[in-house]
Amino acid sequence: MIKRSRNSGVRLTASDAAIVKGMRQRGDRQHDIASFFGVNAGRIAEICTGKRFASVMPAESESLPPQGPYLTLAQRWRSETPARMTGRW
């Protein structure tokens, strides 16, 4: 039997969708936007294509986060953890 992965619990709001659209308009990659919000890139694609939040306008550039790429939690952990703890001496 195939099991689905657990739901991340992250729900994007209309204000999040405005930021997503603004970031995409600025030229950010969907993968980087998904990493920033902690969601699957498919959720970002749904917003960008208008399948979800079609009536939401893009956020103004001054209200957007800095441009990516963004470190994932795993990348951040690896950079902060000493090599002896990760087995990479």
VOGU-3710 file (C-alpha; in Angstrom, 3 decimals, decimal comma):
1> mikrsrnsgv> 0,000/0,000/0,000  1,272/3,463/-0,865  1,203/5,907/2,000  1,021/9,639/1,603  3,518/11,809/3,392  2,340/13,841/6,341  0,843/17,242/5,747  3,328/20,003/6,606  0,567/22,020/8,245  1,620/25,176/6,392
11> rltasdaaiv> -1,340/27,058/4,955  -0,705/29,970/2,643  -2,948/32,995/3,110  -3,973/35,682/0,633  -1,210/37,957/1,955  1,288/35,101/1,459  -0,007/34,680/-2,095  0,579/38,388/-2,756  4,174/37,982/-1,583  4,571/34,846/-3,734
21> kgmrqrgdrq> 3,341/36,724/-6,801  5,597/39,675/-6,034  8,622/37,428/-5,601  7,848/35,658/-8,870  7,373/38,996/-10,650  10,777/40,063/-9,308  12,319/36,955/-10,881  12,694/34,566/-7,952  12,586/30,868/-8,810  9,535/28,903/-7,674
31> hdiasffgvn> 11,848/26,487/-5,868  13,356/29,328/-3,822  9,931/30,760/-3,013  8,736/27,329/-1,874  11,815/26,997/0,333  11,148/30,398/1,898  7,560/29,455/2,816  8,330/25,815/3,670  5,888/24,359/1,149  6,046/22,167/-1,940
41> agriaeictg> 6,891/23,948/-5,199  3,547/22,715/-6,552  1,719/25,036/-4,136  3,726/27,966/-5,477  2,965/26,915/-9,065  -0,769/26,871/-8,256  -0,551/30,477/-7,091  1,592/31,609/-10,037  -0,731/30,048/-12,632  -3,861/31,456/-11,000
51> krfasvmpae> -5,306/28,116/-9,932  -5,358/29,469/-6,380  -5,653/33,085/-5,231  -6,343/34,287/-8,785  -7,780/37,628/-7,645  -4,833/38,513/-5,383  -2,486/41,194/-6,718  1,323/40,951/-6,318  2,843/42,638/-3,275  4,888/45,812/-3,711
61> seslppqgpy> 8,632/45,259/-4,059  9,454/47,072/-0,808  7,361/44,582/1,194  9,132/41,511/-0,236  11,790/39,490/1,599  15,364/39,574/0,271  15,904/37,615/-2,928  16,862/33,908/-2,558  18,170/31,285/-2,737  17,331/30,490/0,864
71> ltlaqrwrse> 19,054/27,976/3,097  16,935/24,986/3,940  16,814/23,834/7,539  19,138/20,928/6,662  21,673/23,251/5,024  21,599/25,574/8,018  22,043/22,650/10,411  25,012/21,298/8,447  26,710/24,696/8,417  26,261/25,167/12,185
81> tparmtgrw> 27,092/21,596/13,276  30,759/20,716/13,751  32,084/18,153/11,264  32,849/15,645/14,015  29,160/15,424/14,898  28,027/14,801/11,328  30,728/12,229/10,558  32,376/14,473/7,933  35,857/15,101/9,406
//
